[in-house]
Amino acid sequence: MRFVELISKKRDGQELTPHQLEALVDAYTDGEVPDYQMAAFLMAVYFQSMTSTELGAWTGAMLHSGQVLDFSDIIGAKVDKHSTGGVGDKVSLILAPLAVAAGLKVPMISGRGLGHTGGTLDKLESIPGFDVNQSVERFKELVDTIGLGLIGQTKEIAPADKKLYALRDVTATVECIPLIASSIMSKKLAEGIDSLVLDVKVGSGAFMKDIDRARELGQTMIEIGATMDRPVRVLITDMDQPLGRTVGNSLEVIESLETLRGEGPEDLTEITVELVAEMLNVSGDMTDRGSAKMRLRELLRDGTAMNVFAQIIEEQGGDPRVCKDFSLLPTASNQVEFTAWDSGFVEAIDAQGVGIAAMQLGAGRKTKEDSIDHAVGLVFHKKRGASVKSGESLLTIHYNDDKNLDDVHERLKAAISIGNTEPEQPPLILDRLQ
């Protein structure tokens, strides 16, 4: 097969056959197709998109480029959640043990943070000793015995996606819905799940800035799931301000632990409960949404979900004492208050600006090779809609190195708007798709 012909066909808007797409993915994974040819193909897809038939075949080829886990011998519904990422999004740390406490099995393969959004693996590695690098065999054992495994992507799972993602990152083809959707779905379906819930975030701190594009992405992933006989549900959620009160890895772990004992902020609790309720719904384990959400909140208050999290921490090499003693988590050596320069209401908080400020402290990465400081970050005392007096603390900056502190202050002042009008609060859940 001459792959240049496939590039020209896609460039001209013609539909490729499943066999052609499978051959292209296989050849690229094996190194037979060079990066420059695949880059040309990705750019052609960027401009010409893919039909639903093409996208199903493309995703299937990526999915089967490596190992596809099989949990069919494990009793119970296997359901996972994926978020498109946002600032302060620590939902997975609460959601996974809560879903297990509610009776689901959750094989969760997560990623690291890049840029202004945080990564679940980085948060988990704030916990002393926690090992996200588990073998596939051990991962399966954890899901079977505890109901939960929290690991990073292994080299055996969807290797085509790993190569393609790196190439998209340097060829300006990241923001392409068919390529985004196939990347997410190939990795998630390789987990051996029965169904999937997607949290597509939209707003200043999200990858998707526009709700119509978010809906298009969500609907595309639902269609891919249908071709793979895997039901998918999508919640489109607000990311115009940070989620919860904290931004930064160890600080977000602490907030997650507070939420797991029923003491977390309401926005974080609400969105987590909504997502787990959707997981129960897609698995067929929920008859009444209202009753399910009441039960989930009780599982937070009575310690059941926390016990699951403590168990998985211990089983993956971490110190479960952090669930009660937050001082065992990384702590920044310095704190400084960031105060209001005027009186009025917090009218807006630009989540992306906040995320970049946290990254400047060392909480995030500019490149995948960068190391991060798990201890640093931001703790908000005032969120959108709160009244504030001049000189009152808006947030606390936790830092170890003050070399970027002036820049962080400038970034935060640009990100936070104080005015005379109390703003309307948009709903957390902007839409539901299925």
GUGU-392159 format. One record per residue (C-alpha): x, y, z; residue number from 1. Coordinates in Angstrom, 2 decimals. Layout:
N
+---------+---------+---------+-----+
!       X !       Y !       Z !  nr !
+---------+---------+---------+-----+
!       X !       Y !       Z ! NUM !
...
+---------+---------+---------+-----+
***
This chain:
434
+---------+---------+---------+-----+
!       X !       Y !       Z !  nr !
+---------+---------+---------+-----+
!    0.00 !    0.00 !    0.00 !   1 !
!    1.33 !    3.44 !   -0.97 !   2 !
!    0.46 !    5.58 !    2.03 !   3 !
!    1.00 !    8.82 !    0.10 !   4 !
!   -2.16 !    7.93 !   -1.82 !   5 !
!   -4.12 !    7.79 !    1.44 !   6 !
!   -2.79 !   11.23 !    2.36 !   7 !
!   -3.87 !   12.69 !   -0.96 !   8 !
!   -7.32 !   11.07 !   -0.74 !   9 !
!   -7.93 !   12.51 !    2.69 !  10 !
!   -6.52 !   15.88 !    1.60 !  11 !
!   -9.13 !   15.92 !   -1.16 !  12 !
!  -11.96 !   15.00 !    1.24 !  13 !
!  -12.43 !   11.41 !    0.11 !  14 !
!  -13.48 !    8.67 !    2.52 !  15 !
!  -10.91 !    6.00 !    3.37 !  16 !
!  -11.86 !    2.40 !    4.00 !  17 !
!  -11.51 !    0.78 !    7.43 !  18 !
!   -8.81 !   -1.48 !    5.98 !  19 !
!   -6.79 !    1.51 !    4.73 !  20 !
!   -7.00 !    3.30 !    8.08 !  21 !
!   -6.08 !    0.17 !   10.04 !  22 !
!   -3.08 !   -0.40 !    7.75 !  23 !
!   -1.96 !    3.21 !    8.21 !  24 !
!   -2.15 !    3.05 !   12.04 !  25 !
!   -0.39 !   -0.32 !   12.15 !  26 !
!    2.39 !    0.82 !    9.82 !  27 !
!    2.94 !    4.04 !   11.78 !  28 !
!    3.03 !    2.17 !   15.10 !  29 !
!    5.62 !   -0.23 !   13.66 !  30 !
!    7.76 !    2.60 !   12.28 !  31 !
!    7.05 !    1.90 !    8.61 !  32 !
!    5.38 !    5.27 !    8.07 !  33 !
!    7.66 !    8.23 !    8.93 !  34 !
!    6.53 !   11.14 !   11.07 !  35 !
!    6.47 !   13.56 !    8.15 !  36 !
!    3.92 !   11.46 !    6.27 !  37 !
!    1.72 !   10.96 !    9.33 !  38 !
!    1.96 !   14.68 !   10.09 !  39 !
!    0.64 !   15.39 !    6.59 !  40 !
!   -2.20 !   12.94 !    7.13 !  41 !
!   -3.12 !   14.50 !   10.49 !  42 !
!   -3.23 !   17.95 !    8.90 !  43 !
!   -5.49 !   16.59 !    6.17 !  44 !
!   -7.82 !   15.23 !    8.88 !  45 !
!   -7.67 !   18.59 !   10.66 !  46 !
!   -9.12 !   20.29 !    7.58 !  47 !
!  -11.30 !   17.50 !    6.12 !  48 !
!  -12.41 !   15.74 !    9.35 !  49 !
!  -13.53 !   12.09 !    9.31 !  50 !
!  -16.81 !   10.34 !    8.65 !  51 !
!  -18.31 !    8.29 !   11.50 !  52 !
!  -17.22 !    5.10 !    9.70 !  53 !
!  -13.67 !    6.38 !    9.33 !  54 !
!  -13.53 !    7.54 !   12.94 !  55 !
!  -14.75 !    4.18 !   14.25 !  56 !
!  -12.11 !    2.34 !   12.22 !  57 !
!   -9.36 !    4.81 !   13.18 !  58 !
!  -10.19 !    4.55 !   16.89 !  59 !
!  -10.44 !    0.77 !   16.71 !  60 !
!   -7.03 !    0.54 !   15.06 !  61 !
!   -5.51 !    2.74 !   17.79 !  62 !
!   -7.26 !    0.70 !   20.47 !  63 !
!   -5.93 !   -2.59 !   19.08 !  64 !
!   -2.41 !   -1.28 !   18.44 !  65 !
!   -1.52 !   -2.64 !   21.87 !  66 !
!   -2.95 !   -4.62 !   24.74 !  67 !
!   -6.69 !   -4.43 !   25.42 !  68 !
!   -7.43 !   -5.39 !   29.00 !  69 !
!  -10.07 !   -8.02 !   29.67 !  70 !
!  -11.98 !   -7.76 !   32.95 !  71 !
!  -14.89 !   -9.92 !   31.82 !  72 !
!  -14.10 !  -12.50 !   34.50 !  73 !
!  -14.45 !   -9.87 !   37.25 !  74 !
!  -17.95 !   -9.66 !   38.68 !  75 !
!  -19.57 !   -6.23 !   38.59 !  76 !
!  -19.97 !   -3.32 !   36.20 !  77 !
!  -16.65 !   -1.84 !   35.11 !  78 !
!  -17.10 !    1.91 !   34.60 !  79 !
!  -14.61 !    4.75 !   34.33 !  80 !
!  -14.76 !    8.54 !   34.10 !  81 !
!  -12.61 !   10.79 !   31.95 !  82 !
!  -12.25 !   14.56 !   32.27 !  83 !
!  -10.96 !   16.78 !   29.49 !  84 !
!   -9.07 !   18.66 !   32.20 !  85 !
!   -9.31 !   21.88 !   34.12 !  86 !
!   -7.85 !   23.99 !   36.91 !  87 !
!   -8.40 !   22.53 !   40.37 !  88 !
!   -9.99 !   19.39 !   38.89 !  89 !
!   -9.27 !   16.76 !   41.53 !  90 !
!  -12.57 !   14.95 !   40.97 !  91 !
!  -11.01 !   11.56 !   40.11 !  92 !
!   -9.47 !   11.21 !   43.58 !  93 !
!  -12.92 !   11.44 !   45.16 !  94 !
!  -15.00 !    9.89 !   42.41 !  95 !
!  -13.11 !    6.60 !   42.09 !  96 !
!  -13.43 !    5.47 !   45.74 !  97 !
!  -16.98 !    6.84 !   45.94 !  98 !
!  -18.02 !    4.84 !   42.87 !  99 !
!  -16.48 !    1.70 !   44.38 ! 100 !
!  -18.28 !    2.35 !   47.66 ! 101 !
!  -21.50 !    2.52 !   45.61 ! 102 !
!  -20.83 !   -0.92 !   44.11 ! 103 !
!  -18.98 !   -0.25 !   40.84 ! 104 !
!  -15.58 !   -1.46 !   39.63 ! 105 !
!  -13.32 !    1.37 !   38.48 ! 106 !
!  -10.20 !    0.55 !   36.42 ! 107 !
!   -8.76 !    4.05 !   36.10 ! 108 !
!   -5.77 !    4.84 !   33.90 ! 109 !
!   -4.85 !    8.51 !   34.23 ! 110 !
!   -2.33 !   11.00 !   32.91 ! 111 !
!    0.01 !   13.73 !   34.08 ! 112 !
!   -0.57 !   17.45 !   33.94 ! 113 !
!    0.83 !   19.66 !   31.21 ! 114 !
!    0.51 !   23.43 !   31.07 ! 115 !
!   -2.13 !   25.08 !   33.26 ! 116 !
!   -4.19 !   21.91 !   33.92 ! 117 !
!   -3.30 !   19.39 !   36.61 ! 118 !
!   -2.85 !   15.65 !   36.25 ! 119 !
!   -4.33 !   12.91 !   38.45 ! 120 !
!   -1.03 !   10.99 !   38.56 ! 121 !
!    0.83 !   14.05 !   39.90 ! 122 !
!   -1.73 !   14.47 !   42.65 ! 123 !
!   -1.54 !   10.79 !   43.60 ! 124 !
!    2.25 !   10.96 !   43.72 ! 125 !
!    1.95 !   13.70 !   46.34 ! 126 !
!    1.01 !   10.86 !   48.69 ! 127 !
!    4.25 !    9.45 !   50.15 ! 128 !
!    5.08 !    6.10 !   48.56 ! 129 !
!    2.08 !    5.93 !   46.22 ! 130 !
!    3.12 !    3.95 !   43.13 ! 131 !
!    1.15 !    4.58 !   39.95 ! 132 !
!    3.39 !    2.26 !   37.93 ! 133 !
!    1.64 !   -1.05 !   38.49 ! 134 !
!    1.87 !   -4.04 !   36.16 ! 135 !
!   -1.20 !   -4.97 !   34.17 ! 136 !
!   -1.52 !   -8.15 !   36.24 ! 137 !
!   -1.39 !   -6.20 !   39.51 ! 138 !
!   -3.84 !   -3.62 !   38.13 ! 139 !
!   -6.33 !   -6.36 !   37.35 ! 140 !
!   -5.86 !   -7.88 !   40.81 ! 141 !
!   -6.57 !   -4.51 !   42.46 ! 142 !
!   -9.75 !   -4.02 !   40.44 ! 143 !
!  -10.88 !   -7.53 !   41.32 ! 144 !
!  -10.17 !   -7.41 !   45.06 ! 145 !
!  -10.68 !   -3.74 !   45.98 ! 146 !
!  -12.75 !   -2.61 !   43.03 ! 147 !
!  -10.25 !    0.05 !   42.04 ! 148 !
!   -6.84 !    0.58 !   40.49 ! 149 !
!   -5.19 !    3.96 !   39.90 ! 150 !
!   -2.33 !    3.75 !   37.41 ! 151 !
!   -0.64 !    5.56 !   34.54 ! 152 !
!   -0.76 !    4.51 !   30.92 ! 153 !
!    1.56 !    1.56 !   30.27 ! 154 !
!    3.60 !    1.20 !   27.08 ! 155 !
!    1.43 !   -1.80 !   26.14 ! 156 !
!   -1.83 !    0.18 !   26.07 ! 157 !
!   -2.69 !    2.11 !   22.87 ! 158 !
!    0.93 !    2.71 !   21.75 ! 159 !
!   -0.35 !    4.26 !   18.51 ! 160 !
!   -2.03 !    6.99 !   20.52 ! 161 !
!    1.16 !    7.76 !   22.42 ! 162 !
!    3.05 !    8.30 !   19.15 ! 163 !
!    0.23 !   10.22 !   17.51 ! 164 !
!   -0.34 !   12.46 !   20.54 ! 165 !
!    3.32 !   13.49 !   20.60 ! 166 !
!    3.21 !   14.22 !   16.87 ! 167 !
!   -0.02 !   16.24 !   17.12 ! 168 !
!    1.56 !   18.33 !   19.87 ! 169 !
!    4.30 !   19.59 !   17.52 ! 170 !
!    2.29 !   19.84 !   14.29 ! 171 !
!   -0.57 !   22.17 !   15.36 ! 172 !
!   -3.16 !   19.39 !   15.02 ! 173 !
!   -4.14 !   19.05 !   18.69 ! 174 !
!   -7.39 !   21.03 !   18.38 ! 175 !
!   -9.15 !   18.62 !   16.04 ! 176 !
!  -12.27 !   16.94 !   17.38 ! 177 !
!  -11.91 !   13.57 !   15.57 ! 178 !
!   -8.29 !   13.32 !   16.74 ! 179 !
!   -9.13 !   14.39 !   20.31 ! 180 !
!  -12.05 !   11.97 !   20.53 ! 181 !
!  -10.16 !    9.00 !   19.10 ! 182 !
!   -7.22 !    9.65 !   21.43 ! 183 !
!   -9.42 !    9.68 !   24.53 ! 184 !
!  -11.60 !    6.76 !   23.52 ! 185 !
!   -8.78 !    4.46 !   22.38 ! 186 !
!   -7.08 !    4.75 !   25.77 ! 187 !
!  -10.26 !    4.45 !   27.81 ! 188 !
!  -11.70 !    1.50 !   25.89 ! 189 !
!   -8.36 !   -0.32 !   26.26 ! 190 !
!   -9.06 !   -0.41 !   30.02 ! 191 !
!  -11.60 !   -3.16 !   29.48 ! 192 !
!  -14.50 !   -1.07 !   30.74 ! 193 !
!  -18.19 !   -1.79 !   30.09 ! 194 !
!  -19.18 !    1.88 !   29.89 ! 195 !
!  -17.77 !    5.37 !   30.28 ! 196 !
!  -18.79 !    8.76 !   31.65 ! 197 !
!  -17.10 !   11.84 !   30.20 ! 198 !
!  -16.72 !   15.20 !   31.92 ! 199 !
!  -16.23 !   17.67 !   29.07 ! 200 !
!  -15.23 !   20.97 !   30.62 ! 201 !
!  -15.88 !   24.30 !   28.94 ! 202 !
!  -14.70 !   27.78 !   29.86 ! 203 !
!  -11.58 !   29.84 !   30.42 ! 204 !
!   -9.72 !   27.07 !   32.24 ! 205 !
!  -10.69 !   24.27 !   29.86 ! 206 !
!   -9.37 !   23.00 !   26.56 ! 207 !
!  -12.79 !   23.73 !   25.07 ! 208 !
!  -13.73 !   27.41 !   25.35 ! 209 !
!  -17.05 !   27.17 !   23.50 ! 210 !
!  -20.04 !   25.06 !   24.57 ! 211 !
!  -21.01 !   24.18 !   21.00 ! 212 !
!  -17.55 !   22.70 !   20.40 ! 213 !
!  -17.81 !   20.89 !   23.73 ! 214 !
!  -21.13 !   19.39 !   22.65 ! 215 !
!  -19.59 !   18.33 !   19.33 ! 216 !
!  -16.71 !   16.60 !   21.12 ! 217 !
!  -19.09 !   14.88 !   23.53 ! 218 !
!  -21.39 !   13.68 !   20.77 ! 219 !
!  -18.43 !   12.40 !   18.76 ! 220 !
!  -17.25 !   10.27 !   21.69 ! 221 !
!  -20.77 !    8.93 !   22.23 ! 222 !
!  -20.82 !    7.84 !   18.58 ! 223 !
!  -17.43 !    6.15 !   18.89 ! 224 !
!  -18.67 !    4.31 !   21.98 ! 225 !
!  -21.72 !    3.14 !   20.05 ! 226 !
!  -19.55 !    1.66 !   17.29 ! 227 !
!  -17.61 !   -0.24 !   19.99 ! 228 !
!  -20.79 !   -1.35 !   21.79 ! 229 !
!  -19.82 !    0.69 !   24.86 ! 230 !
!  -22.44 !    3.13 !   26.19 ! 231 !
!  -21.09 !    6.60 !   26.88 ! 232 !
!  -22.64 !    9.44 !   28.86 ! 233 !
!  -21.38 !   13.02 !   28.73 ! 234 !
!  -21.70 !   15.87 !   31.22 ! 235 !
!  -20.62 !   19.30 !   30.01 ! 236 !
!  -19.45 !   21.24 !   33.05 ! 237 !
!  -18.35 !   24.77 !   33.87 ! 238 !
!  -14.64 !   25.62 !   34.03 ! 239 !
!  -14.79 !   29.41 !   34.05 ! 240 !
!  -13.27 !   29.41 !   37.53 ! 241 !
!  -11.17 !   26.85 !   39.42 ! 242 !
!  -13.06 !   23.88 !   40.82 ! 243 !
!  -13.08 !   23.77 !   44.60 ! 244 !
!  -10.77 !   25.93 !   46.70 ! 245 !
!   -7.30 !   24.58 !   45.88 ! 246 !
!   -4.92 !   24.50 !   42.93 ! 247 !
!   -1.71 !   22.50 !   43.37 ! 248 !
!   -1.05 !   18.82 !   43.86 ! 249 !
!   -0.69 !   18.21 !   47.61 ! 250 !
!   -3.23 !   20.93 !   48.39 ! 251 !
!   -5.71 !   19.25 !   46.06 ! 252 !
!   -5.12 !   15.89 !   47.76 ! 253 !
!   -5.98 !   17.51 !   51.09 ! 254 !
!   -9.17 !   19.00 !   49.64 ! 255 !
!  -10.06 !   15.60 !   48.15 ! 256 !
!   -9.62 !   13.95 !   51.55 ! 257 !
!  -11.81 !   16.62 !   53.15 ! 258 !
!  -14.47 !   15.92 !   50.53 ! 259 !
!  -14.19 !   12.16 !   51.11 ! 260 !
!  -15.19 !   12.75 !   54.71 ! 261 !
!  -18.11 !   14.95 !   53.71 ! 262 !
!  -16.44 !   18.29 !   54.44 ! 263 !
!  -15.48 !   19.48 !   50.97 ! 264 !
!  -16.67 !   22.57 !   49.09 ! 265 !
!  -20.11 !   22.26 !   47.57 ! 266 !
!  -19.11 !   22.74 !   43.92 ! 267 !
!  -16.56 !   19.92 !   44.10 ! 268 !
!  -18.95 !   17.66 !   46.00 ! 269 !
!  -21.82 !   18.36 !   43.63 ! 270 !
!  -19.97 !   17.65 !   40.43 ! 271 !
!  -18.42 !   14.46 !   41.85 ! 272 !
!  -21.79 !   13.16 !   43.02 ! 273 !
!  -23.38 !   14.00 !   39.66 ! 274 !
!  -20.67 !   12.12 !   37.77 ! 275 !
!  -20.88 !    9.03 !   39.99 ! 276 !
!  -24.66 !    9.07 !   39.65 ! 277 !
!  -24.15 !    9.10 !   35.88 ! 278 !
!  -21.76 !    6.14 !   36.22 ! 279 !
!  -24.44 !    4.24 !   38.12 ! 280 !
!  -26.99 !    5.22 !   35.49 ! 281 !
!  -24.95 !    4.07 !   32.50 ! 282 !
!  -24.15 !    0.77 !   34.25 ! 283 !
!  -27.84 !    0.11 !   34.96 ! 284 !
!  -27.32 !    0.26 !   38.74 ! 285 !
!  -29.54 !    3.30 !   39.35 ! 286 !
!  -33.31 !    3.61 !   39.22 ! 287 !
!  -33.84 !    7.05 !   40.78 ! 288 !
!  -31.26 !    9.81 !   40.37 ! 289 !
!  -32.36 !   11.78 !   43.42 ! 290 !
!  -32.15 !    8.78 !   45.75 ! 291 !
!  -28.80 !    7.79 !   44.26 ! 292 !
!  -27.31 !   11.21 !   44.92 ! 293 !
!  -28.57 !   11.19 !   48.52 ! 294 !
!  -26.97 !    7.77 !   49.01 ! 295 !
!  -23.67 !    8.95 !   47.52 ! 296 !
!  -23.50 !   11.93 !   49.86 ! 297 !
!  -24.10 !    9.59 !   52.78 ! 298 !
!  -21.22 !    7.36 !   51.61 ! 299 !
!  -19.02 !   10.45 !   51.87 ! 300 !
!  -20.31 !   11.46 !   55.30 ! 301 !
!  -20.12 !    8.01 !   56.91 ! 302 !
!  -16.52 !    7.28 !   55.87 ! 303 !
!  -17.25 !    4.41 !   53.49 ! 304 !
!  -15.66 !    6.13 !   50.47 ! 305 !
!  -12.69 !    7.27 !   52.56 ! 306 !
!  -12.06 !    3.70 !   53.66 ! 307 !
!  -11.86 !    2.60 !   50.03 ! 308 !
!   -9.33 !    5.35 !   49.29 ! 309 !
!   -7.22 !    4.45 !   52.32 ! 310 !
!   -7.20 !    0.84 !   51.17 ! 311 !
!   -6.05 !    1.61 !   47.63 ! 312 !
!   -3.35 !    3.96 !   48.99 ! 313 !
!   -1.95 !    1.14 !   51.11 ! 314 !
!   -2.22 !   -1.47 !   48.35 ! 315 !
!   -0.33 !    0.78 !   45.93 ! 316 !
!    2.52 !    1.44 !   48.37 ! 317 !
!    1.37 !    4.72 !   49.87 ! 318 !
!    0.94 !    5.81 !   53.46 ! 319 !
!   -2.77 !    5.58 !   54.38 ! 320 !
!   -2.17 !    7.70 !   57.48 ! 321 !
!   -2.45 !   10.77 !   55.22 ! 322 !
!   -6.22 !   10.27 !   55.31 ! 323 !
!   -6.18 !   11.49 !   58.90 ! 324 !
!   -2.89 !   13.35 !   59.18 ! 325 !
!   -2.46 !   15.91 !   56.40 ! 326 !
!    0.94 !   16.95 !   57.76 ! 327 !
!    2.36 !   13.78 !   56.17 ! 328 !
!    1.77 !   15.31 !   52.74 ! 329 !
!    4.27 !   17.70 !   51.10 ! 330 !
!    4.03 !   21.20 !   52.61 ! 331 !
!    5.44 !   24.43 !   51.20 ! 332 !
!    7.90 !   26.29 !   53.39 ! 333 !
!    6.29 !   29.71 !   52.83 ! 334 !
!    2.83 !   31.23 !   52.64 ! 335 !
!    1.69 !   34.72 !   51.72 ! 336 !
!   -1.79 !   36.22 !   51.49 ! 337 !
!   -2.99 !   37.70 !   48.21 ! 338 !
!   -5.35 !   40.48 !   49.23 ! 339 !
!   -8.13 !   42.43 !   47.54 ! 340 !
!   -7.18 !   45.84 !   46.13 ! 341 !
!  -10.78 !   47.06 !   46.20 ! 342 !
!  -14.12 !   46.37 !   47.88 ! 343 !
!  -17.13 !   44.83 !   46.16 ! 344 !
!  -17.81 !   41.40 !   44.68 ! 345 !
!  -15.58 !   38.88 !   42.99 ! 346 !
!  -17.10 !   39.15 !   39.53 ! 347 !
!  -14.91 !   36.64 !   37.71 ! 348 !
!  -11.88 !   34.38 !   38.13 ! 349 !
!  -10.05 !   33.49 !   34.95 ! 350 !
!   -9.24 !   29.81 !   35.55 ! 351 !
!   -6.53 !   29.69 !   32.92 ! 352 !
!   -4.73 !   32.66 !   34.46 ! 353 !
!   -4.92 !   31.00 !   37.88 ! 354 !
!   -3.57 !   27.77 !   36.43 ! 355 !
!   -0.64 !   29.57 !   34.84 ! 356 !
!    0.09 !   31.32 !   38.15 ! 357 !
!    0.20 !   27.94 !   39.90 ! 358 !
!    2.49 !   26.64 !   37.15 ! 359 !
!    4.84 !   29.59 !   37.73 ! 360 !
!    5.08 !   28.53 !   41.38 ! 361 !
!    6.20 !   25.06 !   40.22 ! 362 !
!    2.88 !   23.19 !   40.47 ! 363 !
!    2.74 !   22.48 !   36.72 ! 364 !
!    4.89 !   21.70 !   33.70 ! 365 !
!    5.76 !   23.71 !   30.61 ! 366 !
!    7.09 !   20.54 !   28.95 ! 367 !
!    6.49 !   16.88 !   29.70 ! 368 !
!   10.07 !   16.56 !   30.93 ! 369 !
!    9.76 !   19.24 !   33.62 ! 370 !
!    9.72 !   18.24 !   37.28 ! 371 !
!    7.06 !   19.67 !   39.56 ! 372 !
!    6.87 !   20.78 !   43.17 ! 373 !
!    4.02 !   18.83 !   44.79 ! 374 !
!    3.81 !   21.19 !   47.78 ! 375 !
!    3.13 !   24.54 !   46.14 ! 376 !
!   -0.14 !   26.04 !   44.99 ! 377 !
!   -3.07 !   28.28 !   45.83 ! 378 !
!   -5.89 !   28.12 !   48.37 ! 379 !
!   -8.87 !   30.34 !   47.59 ! 380 !
!  -10.90 !   32.02 !   50.33 ! 381 !
!  -13.16 !   33.92 !   47.95 ! 382 !
!  -14.75 !   32.55 !   44.79 ! 383 !
!  -16.97 !   34.11 !   42.14 ! 384 !
!  -19.92 !   35.95 !   43.71 ! 385 !
!  -18.31 !   36.45 !   47.13 ! 386 !
!  -18.31 !   39.89 !   48.75 ! 387 !
!  -14.89 !   41.23 !   49.64 ! 388 !
!  -13.39 !   44.22 !   51.43 ! 389 !
!  -10.22 !   46.01 !   50.40 ! 390 !
!   -7.23 !   44.37 !   52.11 ! 391 !
!   -9.12 !   41.12 !   52.77 ! 392 !
!   -7.41 !   37.89 !   51.71 ! 393 !
!   -8.64 !   36.44 !   48.40 ! 394 !
!   -6.32 !   33.45 !   48.53 ! 395 !
!   -3.16 !   32.11 !   50.12 ! 396 !
!   -0.09 !   31.45 !   48.00 ! 397 !
!    1.95 !   28.40 !   49.11 ! 398 !
!    5.50 !   28.59 !   47.73 ! 399 !
!    9.05 !   27.33 !   48.20 ! 400 !
!   10.91 !   29.62 !   45.80 ! 401 !
!   10.11 !   33.33 !   45.56 ! 402 !
!   11.85 !   33.99 !   42.23 ! 403 !
!    8.53 !   34.13 !   40.31 ! 404 !
!    6.43 !   35.52 !   43.14 ! 405 !
!    6.05 !   39.00 !   41.62 ! 406 !
!    4.94 !   37.47 !   38.33 ! 407 !
!    2.46 !   35.25 !   40.19 ! 408 !
!    0.96 !   38.30 !   41.90 ! 409 !
!    0.60 !   40.08 !   38.57 ! 410 !
!   -0.96 !   37.03 !   36.96 ! 411 !
!   -3.47 !   36.64 !   39.80 ! 412 !
!   -4.44 !   40.32 !   39.76 ! 413 !
!   -5.11 !   40.05 !   36.03 ! 414 !
!   -7.13 !   36.85 !   36.55 ! 415 !
!   -9.45 !   38.11 !   39.31 ! 416 !
!  -12.07 !   40.80 !   38.67 ! 417 !
!  -13.60 !   42.81 !   41.54 ! 418 !
!  -16.61 !   45.00 !   40.80 ! 419 !
!  -19.73 !   46.52 !   42.27 ! 420 !
!  -22.21 !   44.02 !   40.89 ! 421 !
!  -22.85 !   40.58 !   42.35 ! 422 !
!  -22.57 !   38.22 !   39.35 ! 423 !
!  -25.07 !   35.53 !   38.46 ! 424 !
!  -23.82 !   32.03 !   39.22 ! 425 !
!  -24.02 !   29.73 !   36.18 ! 426 !
!  -24.89 !   26.08 !   36.80 ! 427 !
!  -22.06 !   23.61 !   37.24 ! 428 !
!  -23.72 !   21.15 !   34.88 ! 429 !
!  -24.29 !   22.95 !   31.59 ! 430 !
!  -25.62 !   20.01 !   29.57 ! 431 !
!  -26.06 !   16.22 !   29.48 ! 432 !
!  -25.60 !   14.08 !   26.38 ! 433 !
!  -26.25 !   10.41 !   25.77 ! 434 !
+---------+---------+---------+-----+
***
